[in-house]
């Protein structure tokens, strides 16, 4: 926040804000970096995993979704440096995919998943603003659903027993993680599909290949969790049984229905236009 305020004050100190907005490139880069820092975007994400590791899922849900809206909107009006943002996007998909491997903390996995999705969102902001809005809404729905399901579960060794004593929750969790990974025909595939199509139309072939390649590593991380929960049969514990009974099954089922069926509804609507 101090870096952001300093860059704005220094730009306004030069004659006036609007006349220097496109002249002081160094100050604009500093402002963009400060906004990326507030978002928790790589490579200035060092604070993000450590902060979320100490929060409850309700607060994590806000940090992963609501907290990113204002910095992204400000960045949207200042995305003039394609090379700079291309480097940020590549570093985001690279760091997130590498750091998410062999993680046992679900909160940190959601952090690196968020960084990966933010890379795709930044690309959509560079190309088409409406795609970014759609992407952010879909990402928020899926993240909200996962956070509502996890409650007091923060590590994989706590997750697998809970899923094995609650078959419905196991199915919902697996479907949401596959949707978060962007596997068709789930809802999370739609925004990635639109971003890739727009990138190809703008001849960004190399950047498209890089983003897809490192996103495949993230898909491996998601599938590792879902497949492990599918085949493992750990001992049941009473505190996990009580935890599963307290969860709001109606709310989670409704959000899961929206998450799973929206891809078909959106596809039908796009074909009708």
Backbone as a ProteinNet text record, in pm:
[ID]
protein_1_A
[PRIMARY]
XXXXXXXXXXXXXXXXXXXXXXXXXXXXXXXXXXXXXXXXXXXXXXXXXXXXXXXXXXXXXXXXXXXXXXXXXXXXXXXXXXXXXXXXXXXXXXXXXXXXXXXXXXXXXXXXXXXXXXXXXXXXXXXXXXXXXXXXXXXXXXXXXXXXXXXXXXXXXXXXXXXXXXXXXXXXXXXXXXXXXXXXXXXXXXXXXXXXXXXXXXXXXXXXXXXXXXXXXXXXXXXXXXXXXXXXXXXXXXXXXXXXXXXXXXXXXXXXXXXXXXXXXXXXXXXXX
[TERTIARY]
82.5	0	86.3	196.2	285.3	349.8	390.4	450.7	349.1	226.4	120.9	92.8	79.1	54	169.8	292.6	409.2	412.4	383	385.8	277.5	159.4	51.5	86	139.2	175.9	285	382.7	491.2	441.6	345.6	290.4	207.6	131.7	51.7	139.2	254.1	346.6	402.3	411.6	457.9	342.1	342.1	240.8	100.7	42.5	-85.6	-90	-185.8	-187.6	-206.3	-302.6	-337.4	-230.8	-162.2	-60.6	65	86.7	208.9	183.3	55.8	22.9	94.3	115.4	178.9	324	377.6	514	607.9	564.3	649.3	637.3	705.3	692.8	743.9	851.1	905.4	806.7	740.9	642.8	522.4	483.1	370	404.5	527.6	570.8	571.8	614.8	613.3	470.2	379	239.2	181.2	214.4	165.6	220.3	347.6	406.8	341	308.7	242	102.2	31.9	-99.6	-87.3	13	37	74.1	147.1	183	58.9	-34.5	-158.1	-244	-236.3	-310.8	-248.8	-120.3	-49.5	-6.3	20.6	58.4	208.6	249.4	392.1	450.9	576.9	676.4	681	580.8	578.6	469.1	467.9	362.5	409.3	530.2	593.8	507.8	424.4	343.5	216.1	168.5	35.5	21.2	109.7	92.6	103	194	213.7	94.5	34.1	-81.5	-201.8	-230.1	-345.7	-329.8	-206.3	-182.6	-234.2	-247.9	-294.8	-438.7	-514	-651.8	-751.3	-873.9	-982.9	-1028.6	-1111.7	-1154	-1245.1	-1322.2	-1406.9	-1322.9	-1215.1	-1126.5	-1043.8	-1004.9	-933	-1019.7	-1148.6	-1240.8	-1243	-1240.9	-1236.8	-1103.4	-994.8	-862.5	-842.5	-901.1	-883.2	-973.2	-1076.7	-1172.5	-1189.5	-1257.5	-1296.9	-1177.4	-1070.6	-953.8	-884	-909.2	-839.1	-913.3	-1036	-1117	-1059.7	-1034.8	-987	-852.3	-749.4	-623.2	-638.5	-723.5	-741.8	-811.8	-909.3	-977.9	-881.6	-796.4	-697	-596.3	-555.6	-463.6	-528.4	-657.5	-727	-713.8	-706.9	-696	-551.3	-458.5	-317.7	-234.5	-296.2	-224.9	-168.7	-66.5	-7.4	123.3	180.8	312.3	296.1	279.3	253.6	371	493.9	611.4	618.5	594.6	598.2	495.2	372.2	267.5	285.7	347	376.9	476.1	576.5	673	604.1	514.8	440.7	354.7	288.2	200.5	280.8	394	477.7	531.7	576.8	626.5	514.7	392	279.6	247.2	234.6	201.8	318.1	441	558.3	572.5	573.1	592.9	478.5	355.6	240.6	242.3	275.6	276.8	389	505.3	618.2	598.7	549.5	534.7	417.8	321	205	233.8	340.3	373.1	423.8	380.4	421.1	376.5	273.6	217.4	120.9	123.6	29.1	-72.5	-47.8	-140.7	-239.8	-368.1	-469.9	-477.7	-456.2	-461.3	-351.5	-231.1	-123.5	-150	-212	-247.5	-348.8	-443.1	-540.7	-474.6	-371.3	-296.6	-230.3	-159.1	-89.2	-187.3	-300.4	-405.5	-458.2	-473.5	-518	-418	-289.2	-186.3	-192.7	-212.5	-224	-344.3	-457.2	-576.9	-561.8	-491.1	-468.7	-386.4	-295.6	-219.1	-311.9	-406.5	-504.2	-594.6	-629.1	-712.6	-639.7	-511.1	-433.4	-427.9	-412.2	-412.1	-547.3	-655.5	-788.6	-810.9	-753.7	-764.8	-689.9	-579	-504.1	-578.6	-661	-725.4	-869.5	-949.4	-1092.3	-1144.4	-1195.8	-1238.3	-1356.1	-1447.5	-1564.3	-1524.8	-1419.2	-1371.9	-1319.6	-1251.1	-1201.7	-1316.6	-1422.4	-1537.4	-1597	-1615.7	-1670	-1576.4	-1447.1	-1347.4	-1350.1	-1352.7	-1348.8	-1474.8	-1589.5	-1714.1	-1710.6	-1667.8	-1661.7	-1559.6	-1443.2	-1340.4	-1391.7	-1463.9	-1516.1	-1619.2	-1705.6	-1807.1	-1741.7	-1642.6	-1576.2	-1498.4	-1426.4	-1349.7	-1441.2	-1553	-1651.2	-1700.2	-1728.4	-1780.1	-1678.4	-1552.6	-1447.7	-1425.6	-1423.2	-1402.5	-1517.7	-1641.2	-1755.4	-1748.3	-1694.6	-1686.5	-1578.3	-1468	-1352.1	-1368.2	-1428	-1451	-1323.6	-1311.3	-1195.1	-1088.4	-1090.2	-992	-888	-761.7	-655.5	-543.2	-538	-429	-485.9	-406.2	-453.2	-480.9	-403.5	-426.7	-556	-612.2	-744.7	-854.3	-819.5	-919.9	-965.6	-872.6	-907	-1001.2	-981.8	-1079.1	-1219	-1228.6	-1359.7	-1431.5	-1357.7	-1419	-1462.6	-1390.3	-1423.8	-1545.2	-1580.4	-1699.6	-1820.1	-1801.3	-1910.9	-1903.2	-1966.4	-1955.5	-2005	-2113.2	-2163.7	-2062.2	-2000.3	-1899.5	-1778.2	-1744.9	-1632.6	-1661.3	-1783.1	-1818	-1815.4	-1875	-1876.7	-1735.6	-1652.5	-1515.4	-1437.3	-1449.2	-1377.7	-1424.8	-1555	-1607.4	-1562.8	-1559.2	-1516.7	-1367.8	-1286.9	-1144	-1117	-1192.3	-1176.7	-1224.9	-1328.6	-1373.3	-1270.9	-1209.8	-1106.6	-984.7	-957.4	-842.5	-868.9	-995.7	-1026.9	-1045.4	-1085.8	-1108.3	-1249.3	-1264.9	-1400.5	-1472	-1605	-1696.8	-1738.1	-1655.7	-1694.3	-1686.4	-1746.7	-1759.7	-1624.9	-1524.2	-1393.8	-1322.9	-1367.1	-1305.8	-1344.8	-1464.5	-1516.2	-1427.2	-1388.1	-1304.8	-1167.6	-1106.5	-976.8	-989.7	-1094.9	-1121.4	-1132.8	-1206.3	-1223.8	-1091.8	-1011.4	-881.8	-788.5	-782.1	-694.7	-737.4	-866.8	-916.5	-880	-894.3	-860.9	-710.7	-629.4	-484.2	-440.9	-501.1	-467.7	-508.8	-623.8	-667.2	-573.3	-502.6	-406.2	-262.5	-247.3	-116.4	-18.6	-69.4	16.1	40.9	100.8	113.8	211.5	327.7	428.6	380.2	319.7	268.4	155.3	74.5	-33.4	21.9	126	187.4	247.2	314.9	376.6	270.5	162.9	58.3	-11.4	-38.4	-103.7	-12.2	116.5	211.3	221.2	234.9	248	113.9	4.1	-126.6	-151.5	-93	-104.1	-41.5	64.3	124.5	26.3	-44.2	-146.3	-258	-294.8	-397.9	-351.8	-223.7	-168.6	-184.7	-160.3	-174.4	-319.2	-413.1	-555.3	-594.9	-552.3	-591	-526.2	-408.4	-344.5	-431.8	-490.6	-577.2	-706	-769.5	-897.5	-882.4	-778.8	-759.7	-719.6	-640.2	-602.1	-723.5	-809.3	-931	-1025.6	-1014.9	-1103.1	-1062.2	-931.4	-884.2	-846.5	-820.4	-777	-896.2	-877.2	-980.8	-919.6	-914.6	-852.7	-953.8	-902.6	-988.4	-1078.3	-1202.7	-1297	-1276.3	-1297.2	-1284.8	-1411.9	-1445.1	-1571.8	-1577.3	-1463.9	-1469	-1491.5	-1446.8	-1472.4	-1617.6	-1674.5	-1814.7	-1903.4	-1874.3	-1950.3	-1934.1	-1814.5	-1788.4	-1870.6	-1877.8	-1950.5	-2100.5	-2154	-2296.1	-2336.3	-2243.4	-2275	-2276.5	-2224.4	-2210.6	-2345.8	-2363.3	-2489.8	-2496.4	-2557.9	-2560.8	-2643.9	-2750.9	-2836.6	-2762.7	-2691	-2617	-2508.2	-2432.9	-2323.2	-2377.2	-2489	-2546.2	-2592.6	-2652	-2698.8	-2583.3	-2476.7	-2361.9	-2294.2	-2289.4	-2231.9	-2313.4	-2445.5	-2530.5	-2502.5	-2489	-2456.9	-2321.2	-2225	-2089.3	-2083.1	-2160.5	-2150.8	-2236.2	-2351.8	-2445	-2428.8	-2359.7	-2349.6	-2276.1	-2178.1	-2102.7	-2195.1	-2292.9	-2384.8	-2480.5	-2528.1	-2618.4	-2549.7	-2424.8	-2351.2	-2321.9	-2287	-2259.6	-2383	-2498.6	-2623.3	-2652.3	-2630.4	-2655.9	-2562.7	-2434.6	-2339.2	-2375	-2426.8	-2466.1	-2591.5	-2674.8	-2797.6	-2772.1	-2659.3	-2629.8	-2583.1
-120.4	0	125.9	124	240	261.8	152.9	165	218.2	169	216.5	363.8	404.3	544.9	632.6	586.9	664.6	685.9	580.5	594.3	689.1	685.4	775.9	920	943.3	1079.7	1135.4	1053.1	1100.1	1132.8	1056.6	1087.1	1214.8	1234.8	1356.6	1478.6	1457.6	1568.4	1625.6	1542.2	1586.9	1654.3	1784.3	1860.8	1817.8	1719.6	1665.4	1518.1	1447.9	1301.9	1252.9	1309.4	1255.1	1281.6	1393.2	1423	1340.1	1287.7	1210.7	1061.4	1021.2	880.4	793.1	847.4	770.2	812.3	896.5	943.8	880.4	869.5	817.2	664.7	599.2	454.2	383.4	434.5	370.8	377.4	491.9	506.1	415.9	404.2	317.4	171.5	132.9	-3.2	-28.9	71.8	58	42.2	121.5	111.8	-24.7	-73.4	-205.5	-315.5	-305.7	-405.1	-402.4	-283	-273.4	-334.8	-317.2	-379.4	-531.5	-578	-722.5	-778.9	-700.2	-741.4	-754.1	-659.9	-666.2	-785.5	-823.1	-939.1	-1070.2	-1067.3	-1190.4	-1264.5	-1189.2	-1247.9	-1271	-1384.1	-1412.3	-1312.2	-1273.7	-1323.9	-1246.6	-1162.5	-1086.2	-1143.7	-1274.7	-1343.9	-1395.2	-1356.1	-1419.2	-1414.4	-1311.4	-1297.1	-1381.5	-1411.4	-1468.9	-1609.1	-1705.2	-1838.7	-1839.1	-1757.6	-1757.7	-1696.6	-1593.6	-1530.4	-1624.2	-1684.2	-1772.7	-1898.7	-1939.7	-2059.9	-2044.3	-1921	-1898.1	-1851.7	-1857.1	-1808.6	-1923.7	-1894.5	-1990.6	-1989.9	-2088.6	-2098.8	-1984.1	-1930.7	-1816.1	-1694.8	-1670.7	-1559.4	-1589.7	-1714.9	-1753.2	-1729.7	-1756.7	-1737	-1591.3	-1499	-1356.4	-1317.4	-1370.1	-1336.5	-1390	-1504	-1565.6	-1505.6	-1432.7	-1379.7	-1228.4	-1185.6	-1045.4	-951	-993.2	-907.2	-874.8	-951.1	-932.3	-839.3	-803.8	-727.5	-588.5	-512.5	-374.6	-365.8	-443.9	-436.4	-472.8	-569.7	-608.7	-500.3	-435	-326.1	-211.3	-178.2	-72.7	-113.2	-239.3	-286.5	-283.8	-306	-311	-180.6	-69.1	61.5	99.6	11.4	48.3	-66.9	-148.9	-263.2	-224.1	-137.9	-85.5	-154.7	-227.4	-286.4	-437	-478.8	-619.5	-708.3	-660	-739.5	-760.8	-654.6	-664.2	-764.2	-753.2	-843.1	-984.5	-997.8	-1132	-1203.1	-1128.8	-1186.6	-1225.1	-1138.2	-1167.3	-1292.2	-1303.4	-1418	-1547.4	-1544.6	-1664.6	-1704.2	-1605.9	-1636.3	-1689.6	-1640.2	-1687.3	-1833.3	-1871.8	-2011.8	-2104.4	-2054.3	-2137.5	-2161.6	-2053.1	-2064.9	-2141.3	-2112.6	-2178.8	-2328.9	-2369.4	-2512.5	-2585.1	-2522	-2586.4	-2593.3	-2483.9	-2478.6	-2561.9	-2590.2	-2667.4	-2816.5	-2861.4	-3004.1	-3043.7	-3160.6	-3217.5	-3132.8	-3051.1	-2974.8	-3062.9	-3050.8	-3123.5	-3029.2	-2898.7	-2799.2	-2759.6	-2778.5	-2746.2	-2596	-2517.7	-2372.2	-2322.1	-2377.1	-2335.7	-2381.9	-2497.7	-2543.6	-2450.3	-2400.4	-2305.4	-2172.5	-2134.6	-2012.2	-2023.9	-2133.3	-2149.1	-2171.7	-2233.1	-2242.4	-2104.1	-2018.8	-1881.9	-1804.8	-1822.6	-1754.7	-1800.8	-1930.5	-1982.7	-1923.3	-1917.2	-1860.2	-1709.9	-1642	-1499.2	-1472.9	-1563.8	-1548.9	-1552.1	-1644.3	-1650.3	-1527.5	-1478.4	-1358.2	-1236.1	-1222.3	-1110.6	-1116.8	-1235.9	-1250	-1211.3	-1252.6	-1215	-1065.1	-999.4	-853.5	-783.4	-840.1	-782.3	-795.5	-899.3	-928.4	-880.1	-921.4	-890.6	-881.8	-765.5	-742	-829.7	-855.6	-936.6	-1080	-1131.1	-1265.5	-1267.5	-1159	-1152.6	-1155.3	-1081	-1079	-1218.8	-1286	-1421.9	-1516.6	-1504.6	-1591.6	-1572.2	-1446.4	-1420.2	-1471.8	-1457.2	-1505.8	-1658.2	-1726.9	-1873.2	-1919.8	-1856.9	-1892.2	-1870.5	-1761.8	-1731.7	-1835.1	-1878.5	-1979.1	-2110.1	-2154.4	-2281.4	-2271.3	-2160.5	-2141.8	-2134.1	-2062.7	-2054.6	-2193.2	-2274.5	-2408.8	-2495.2	-2489.6	-2569.8	-2524.4	-2393.3	-2341.7	-2379	-2380.9	-2419.9	-2566.9	-2649	-2792.4	-2825.1	-2751.3	-2790.3	-2757.4	-2640.9	-2602.5	-2607.6	-2705	-2714.1	-2811.5	-2845.2	-2938.1	-2857.5	-2871	-2788.2	-2868.9	-2999.4	-3081.2	-3205.9	-3263.3	-3378.1	-3498.5	-3516.3	-3631.2	-3617.1	-3496.4	-3476.9	-3490	-3458.8	-3456.3	-3595.5	-3686.2	-3816.2	-3897.6	-3902.8	-3976.7	-3916.5	-3783.3	-3720	-3756.6	-3759.8	-3793.7	-3939.2	-4025.9	-4167.8	-4201.9	-4117.8	-4145.1	-4068.1	-3989	-3911.3	-3920.7	-4019.6	-4039.1	-3920	-3855.4	-3739.2	-3626.1	-3603.1	-3498.3	-3532.4	-3659.3	-3700.8	-3668.7	-3698.6	-3671	-3521.1	-3441.2	-3296.4	-3239.4	-3287.2	-3236.3	-3269.3	-3391	-3431	-3351	-3330.9	-3256.3	-3111	-3052.2	-2912.9	-2896.9	-2989.7	-2981.5	-3002.7	-3090.7	-3107.8	-2984.6	-2919.8	-2794.7	-2684.7	-2679.5	-2579.6	-2600.1	-2724.1	-2751.5	-2715.5	-2696.9	-2659.6	-2777.1	-2891.5	-3010	-3003.9	-3024.1	-3027.4	-3155.2	-3153.2	-3045.2	-2957.8	-2944.1	-2870	-2719.6	-2645.4	-2500.9	-2430.9	-2478.3	-2413.4	-2419.9	-2508.2	-2518.2	-2401.5	-2346.3	-2242.1	-2118.9	-2054.2	-1933.6	-1961.3	-2075.1	-2109	-2128.6	-2192.2	-2213.3	-2079.6	-1985.4	-1853.8	-1776.6	-1785.6	-1715.9	-1773.9	-1906.8	-1971.1	-1934.7	-1934.8	-1899.5	-1755.9	-1664	-1524	-1505.6	-1578.1	-1569.5	-1618.6	-1726.5	-1777.8	-1678.5	-1614.5	-1514	-1394.8	-1368.1	-1258	-1305.1	-1427.2	-1481.8	-1494.4	-1521.2	-1542.4	-1692	-1753.5	-1899.1	-1947.8	-1884.4	-1930.1	-1914.8	-1799.1	-1776.3	-1873.8	-1905.4	-2003	-2140.1	-2182.4	-2313.3	-2317.8	-2208.9	-2204.9	-2214.1	-2137	-2137	-2272.2	-2332.6	-2463.9	-2569.5	-2564.2	-2664.7	-2662.5	-2543	-2536	-2556.2	-2525.4	-2553.3	-2703.3	-2778.9	-2924.9	-2980.2	-2914.5	-2956.9	-2933.6	-2819.9	-2794.1	-2897.1	-2936.8	-3039.8	-3170.7	-3201.7	-3321.8	-3313.1	-3195	-3177.3	-3198.4	-3140.2	-3158.9	-3306.4	-3370.5	-3509.7	-3602.2	-3564.9	-3645.6	-3650.1	-3536.7	-3531.8	-3608.8	-3585.4	-3650.3	-3801.1	-3846.3	-3990.2	-4057.7	-3987.6	-4044.6	-4059.1	-3958.5	-3966.7	-4073.4	-4105.9	-4206.8	-4348.2	-4372.7	-4509.9	-4539.7	-4434.8	-4459.9	-4489.8	-4573.2	-4607.4	-4604	-4485.2	-4468.8	-4497	-4511.6	-4539.9	-4420.8	-4448.2	-4342.9	-4297.3	-4168.9	-4112.9	-4037.2	-4033.8	-3975	-3825.3	-3755.2	-3609.4	-3571.3	-3654.3	-3625.5	-3654.2	-3756	-3786.1	-3672.5	-3620.4	-3507.4	-3384.5	-3365.2	-3250.4	-3257.9	-3376.4	-3390.4	-3370.7	-3409.6	-3394.8	-3249.8	-3165.8	-3026.1	-2940.7	-2991.9	-2910.5	-2892.6	-2779.2	-2746	-2814.9	-2931.6	-3011.2	-2944	-2875.9	-2812.8	-2703.5	-2616.1	-2506.9	-2560	-2656.9	-2712.8	-2783.3	-2854.9	-2924.7	-2825.8	-2713.9	-2612.8	-2551.1	-2513.5	-2451.9	-2552.3	-2678.6	-2781.5	-2799.6	-2793.9	-2805.7	-2691.6	-2569.3	-2454.8	-2473.5	-2521.1	-2538.3	-2642	-2750.4	-2859.5	-2836	-2771.5	-2759.7	-2631.5	-2532	-2403.5	-2415.5	-2504.5	-2518.9	-2559.4	-2645.9	-2688.3	-2574.8	-2501.5	-2390.7	-2280.3	-2247.5	-2142.7	-2184.2	-2310.8	-2359.7	-2349.2	-2384.1	-2372.7	-2227	-2136.1	-1994.2	-1938.7	-1978.3	-1929.9	-1979.9	-2100.9	-2153.7	-2086.3	-2035.4	-1968	-1826.8	-1764.6	-1626.1	-1621.2
0	0	0	76.1	77.3	-59.5	-125.5	-258.4	-357.9	-351.1	-440.3	-418.5	-292.2	-261.7	-305.6	-285.9	-325.7	-476.4	-554.4	-699.7	-749.1	-687.5	-728.5	-694.8	-574.7	-534.7	-624.3	-658.7	-744.6	-884.8	-935.6	-1067.4	-1064.5	-958.4	-947.5	-922.4	-863.8	-837.3	-967	-1069.1	-1200.1	-1273.2	-1280.4	-1353	-1311.6	-1382.5	-1338	-1373.8	-1315.9	-1325.6	-1468.4	-1540.6	-1671.2	-1775.9	-1767	-1867.2	-1848.2	-1729.3	-1702.7	-1692.9	-1708.1	-1691.7	-1793.8	-1913.5	-2019.2	-2040.4	-1951.8	-1967	-1864.7	-1742.1	-1635.4	-1629.6	-1721.1	-1731.9	-1606.7	-1548.8	-1428.6	-1312.9	-1298.1	-1191.1	-1215.3	-1341.7	-1373.3	-1345.4	-1376.1	-1345.8	-1195.2	-1118.3	-972.3	-921.9	-977.8	-937.7	-974.3	-1093.6	-1134.2	-1043.7	-1008.4	-918.5	-781.1	-733.6	-603.3	-608.5	-721.3	-736.5	-745.6	-818	-824.8	-687.8	-608.8	-473.3	-386	-398.4	-320.3	-362.1	-489.3	-537.8	-492.8	-457.6	-427.3	-551.5	-658.2	-786.2	-791.8	-848.5	-867.3	-967.2	-950	-854.5	-722.9	-693.5	-567.9	-476.7	-464	-390.8	-255.1	-211.8	-95.5	30.3	45.4	165.7	160.9	42.3	24.3	85.2	54.5	114.2	266.4	320.6	465.8	538.8	480.4	544	542.1	426.1	416.7	500.8	525.5	605.1	748	795.9	932	941.9	831.7	830.5	824.1	867	850.5	705.1	668.7	529	488.1	581.4	547.3	508.7	583.7	551	426.4	410.5	288.1	165	179.6	68.7	24.2	120	86.9	25.2	78.8	26.3	-114.9	-144.6	-276.1	-382.9	-342.4	-440.9	-427.4	-323	-308.3	-303	-238.4	-219.5	-351.2	-455.6	-582.7	-678.5	-647.2	-742.4	-765.8	-659.1	-674.1	-744.9	-706	-781.2	-928.2	-958.5	-1097.8	-1178.4	-1117.8	-1188.1	-1215.7	-1119.5	-1141.3	-1248.5	-1248.3	-1351.9	-1489.6	-1494.6	-1622	-1700.3	-1628.6	-1694.3	-1724	-1694.3	-1709.8	-1766	-1849	-1906.4	-2042.7	-2039.5	-2162.3	-2199.1	-2105	-2127.4	-2147.1	-2270.9	-2299.4	-2259.8	-2280.6	-2244.9	-2094.2	-2017.8	-1871.6	-1821.4	-1869.1	-1822.1	-1876.3	-1992.7	-2043.4	-1951.7	-1903.6	-1809.3	-1678.5	-1630	-1507	-1524.8	-1638.2	-1664.2	-1669.8	-1740.2	-1749.9	-1612.8	-1535.7	-1400.9	-1312.4	-1331.8	-1251.6	-1275.9	-1403.7	-1433.1	-1397.9	-1411.2	-1380.9	-1231.1	-1153.5	-1008.9	-943.6	-984.3	-922	-946.8	-1068.4	-1099	-1025.7	-1015.8	-948.5	-797	-737.9	-592.9	-541.7	-628.1	-583.1	-573.3	-636.7	-632.9	-493.9	-449.3	-320.1	-201.4	-219.3	-108.2	-29.5	102	187.1	250	242.2	295.5	186.1	213.2	113.5	92.2	196.7	182.3	89.4	102.6	12.4	-130.2	-143.8	-277.9	-342	-263.3	-316.1	-350.2	-274.8	-305.8	-442.1	-465.3	-593.1	-707.6	-677.7	-778.4	-814.3	-713.2	-737	-822.1	-795.9	-875.3	-1020.4	-1040.6	-1176.6	-1248.7	-1180.1	-1242.2	-1264.1	-1175.2	-1195.6	-1320.3	-1353.7	-1477.3	-1598	-1596.5	-1705.2	-1705	-1586.5	-1579.3	-1633.1	-1601.1	-1654.7	-1806.9	-1860.8	-2006.2	-2064.4	-1998.2	-2047	-2037.5	-1936.2	-1924.9	-2037.1	-2081.6	-2192.2	-2324.5	-2336.5	-2464.4	-2469.7	-2372.2	-2375.1	-2232.3	-2194.9	-2056.4	-2016.8	-2110.7	-2075.9	-2040.5	-2103.6	-2069.6	-1926.7	-1886.2	-1748.4	-1648.5	-1676	-1584.8	-1571.7	-1685.5	-1682.7	-1608.8	-1635.3	-1570.9	-1419.7	-1375.4	-1231.8	-1162.6	-1226.6	-1166.8	-1152.3	-1257.9	-1253.7	-1150.1	-1148.5	-1049.8	-907.6	-884.8	-751	-707.7	-800.5	-767	-724.6	-802	-770.9	-639.8	-621	-497.7	-376.5	-389.7	-281.8	-243.4	-342.5	-316.6	-242.9	-286.5	-221.8	-77.9	-55.5	80.5	172.6	120.6	202.4	241.3	154.1	183.7	285.3	283.5	364.1	512.4	543.9	683	766.5	858.7	948.1	899.2	773.4	716.6	640.3	681	623.9	559	582.6	529.6	462.6	373.9	297.4	386	492.8	580.5	660.5	667.2	726.1	621.4	496.5	390.2	349.2	328.1	271.9	360.4	493.2	575.9	570.1	567.8	560.8	431.4	320.8	192.9	188.4	258.2	254.7	340.1	435.1	515.3	463.3	359.9	302.6	150.6	89.8	-55.4	-136.6	-90.7	-164.1	-164.9	-48.6	-40	-125.9	-132.2	-217.1	-363.5	-408.7	-547.4	-575.1	-484.8	-503.1	-505.3	-414.5	-406	-532.6	-580.8	-702	-822.4	-835.3	-949.4	-945.9	-826.5	-816.1	-844.4	-799.6	-829	-977.4	-1041.3	-1185.6	-1260.7	-1208.9	-1269.6	-1249.7	-1130.5	-1103.8	-1192.8	-1229	-1315.6	-1460.5	-1497.1	-1634.6	-1727.5	-1672.5	-1755.4	-1813.6	-1945.1	-2001.7	-1958.8	-1945.4	-1982.4	-1865	-1763.5	-1643.9	-1668.5	-1575.2	-1591.8	-1601.2	-1528.5	-1530.2	-1663.5	-1752.9	-1885.4	-1975.2	-1954.7	-2044.2	-2052.7	-1941	-1953.9	-2013.3	-1977.6	-2037	-2187.8	-2227.6	-2370.2	-2442.3	-2384.7	-2446.4	-2451	-2343.8	-2342.1	-2447.8	-2456.3	-2555.2	-2696.8	-2721.3	-2854.4	-2890.7	-2794.9	-2820.6	-2839.5	-2763.3	-2779.7	-2917.6	-2964.5	-3097.5	-3205.3	-3186.5	-3283.6	-3288.6	-3177.1	-3172.2	-3196.6	-3247.8	-3286.8	-3169.6	-3050.3	-2933.8	-2915.5	-3013.7	-3014	-2906.9	-2897.1	-2801.5	-2657.9	-2627.1	-2492.2	-2460.4	-2559.8	-2540.7	-2504.8	-2576	-2549.6	-2409.4	-2369	-2236	-2126.4	-2140.4	-2038.5	-2030.1	-2144	-2143.2	-2081.7	-2115.9	-2066.5	-1914.6	-1856.1	-1710.8	-1640.7	-1708.4	-1650	-1643.2	-1735	-1729.2	-1601.5	-1553.9	-1426.9	-1312.1	-1316	-1214.5	-1222	-1343.2	-1358	-1294.5	-1309.5	-1244.7	-1092.7	-1036	-890.8	-848.6	-924.5	-893.4	-903.9	-1012.6	-1034.1	-931.6	-882	-778	-653.6	-619	-501.1	-525.4	-639.1	-666.2	-680.1	-748.2	-765.9	-634.8	-553.4	-424	-333.5	-332.8	-251.8	-303.9	-431.6	-490.2	-450.7	-443.4	-422.5	-278.3	-196.9	-59.6	29.9	128.5	225.1	364.1	421.6	552.4	663.3	786.8	901.3	930.9	964.3	996.2	1140.2	1162.6	1297.1	1332	1461.4	1503.2	1478.3	1499.3	1484	1338.5	1244.3	1103.8	1068.8	1130.8	1107.2	1156.6	1277.5	1329.7	1241.1	1190.6	1104.8	977.4	917.6	792	812	930.2	956.1	975.8	1020.4	1046.7	920.2	812.1	691.8	624.4	562	497.3	361.6	358.9	236.5	127.2	165.8	66	-9.8	62.6	-1.9	-93.1	-43.6	-123	-246.9	-233.2	-348.3	-454	-410.3	-505	-582.3	-511.2	-578.5	-670.8	-629.9	-716.2	-842.9	-831	-949.7	-1046.6	-992.8	-1078.1	-1143.5	-1065.6	-1117.4	-1227.9	-1214.4	-1310.8	-1434.8	-1419.5	-1530.6	-1610.5	-1555.6	-1624.6	-1756.5	-1766.8	-1891.1	-2005.1	-1977.5	-2082	-2119.1	-2018.4	-2045.3	-2123.8	-2085.8	-2156.4	-2299.5	-2321.2	-2456.5	-2544.5	-2490.3	-2566.7	-2601	-2503.9	-2528.4	-2634.8	-2631.4	-2731.3	-2870.6	-2880.5	-3011	-3064.8	-2974.5	-3017.4	-3065.7	-3018.8	-3057.7	-3202.7
[MASK]
+++++++++++++++++++++++++++++++++++++++++++++++++++++++++++++++++++++++++++++++++++++++++++++++++++++++++++++++++++++++++++++++++++++++++++++++++++++++++++++++++++++++++++++++++++++++++++++++++++++++++++++++++++++++++++++++++++++++++++++++++++++++++++++++++++++++++++++++++

